[in-house]
Amino acid sequence: MNGGTSAVTEEVAAALIAAIPDAVVVIDERGEVQYINGAFGDLFGYAPEEVLGEPVTRIIPEGLWGRHEQSLERYVETGERRIDWSWIEFPALHADGREFLDESE
């Protein structure tokens, strides 16, 4: 693939993710937030500059940090995921500090 094609693909992917009505957060292998869509900001109450480049644990209740980090480490090492991402419900932290249940499909 040439450089122009992958750039177009990234632009198209970003446009599609931005249009999704559900909250989307993309993290890297270190667990740092690389992208959020507008629905994420609406639901979680964060502006992009507050979470981009930050650990995703910023939006995860502290009691779940260890479990998240173990799961991410296993996924990075093996490619194995144990969560059915077709639907998931998990506790999350709003920018104002309150916990809420995020339901994603």
N, C-alpha and C positions, 0 to 999 in steps of 0.2 A: 504494500500500500504506500502511496506517496504521501508526503507531508500535507498537501492540500486536501486530500481525501479524509485523512484522520481528523484534521481541523474541522471540516464540515461535519463529520460524524459527531465530534464532541459538541459542536454548536447545536446540532439537531437534538442530541441527547439532553443537553442542558435545557433547551426549549421545551421538550416533552416533560421533563421532570418538573420544571417550573409551572407547567399547566396542570399537574396532578392536584386534585382538590385535597388529598390527604397530606399530612406532614411528612416530609422526606428529609432525612439527614444522612449524609454520606461521610463515612470515616475512612481513614487510611489504616495501614497495618499496625500503627502505633496507637490507634484509638483516638486520633485527633480529628476534629470536625473539619472536613474539606469543603462541604457544600450543604446549604439548607435551601429549601424553597420557601415561597411566600406563606404557604399554609403552615409551615413549621413556625414561622415568626408569629403568625396569628394565634396559633394554639398554645405555644410555649411562652410567648411574650418577650422573646429576645429579638434584638436587632442583629443582623448578620455579624457586625463587628464585635459583638459580645461573645460569640461562640466560635467563629471561624478560627482555626488554628488551636483552639482550646481542647482539652481532653473531653471526650463525650461524657465522662462521669459527671461533668458539670450539670447534666440534665437527668442524671440517674440518682435515685436516693442512695445515701451513703451505705446503707445496709446491703445493697446489691453490687457494690463496686467490685468486691473480690470475685464474685460469681461471674460478672461481666468480663473482668480481666482474664480469668481462667478460660472462659469460652472463646474470647478473642485470640488468646495465645494458641489454643488448640486449633482454631480455624486457620490461623496463619501458618502453623506448622504442618497441618494435615489436609486442609481443605474440607474437613468434616464439619458440618453444622448439624446441630441437634434440634433446632427450632424449625417448625413448619412456617415459613415466611408468607404463606398464602393468607394467614390470619394470625395476629398476635395481639395480646393485651398485656401491657406492662405498666408498672408505676413509673411516673416521670416527675420531674421537678419543674415547676413554672418559674419564670424569672422573679416573681414575687416571693418565692420560697415555699409555696404550698405544693403538696403532693397531689397528683391527680392520675387517673387511669387513662392511658392512651390506648385506644383501640385502632389497630391498623389492619388493612386488608392488602 
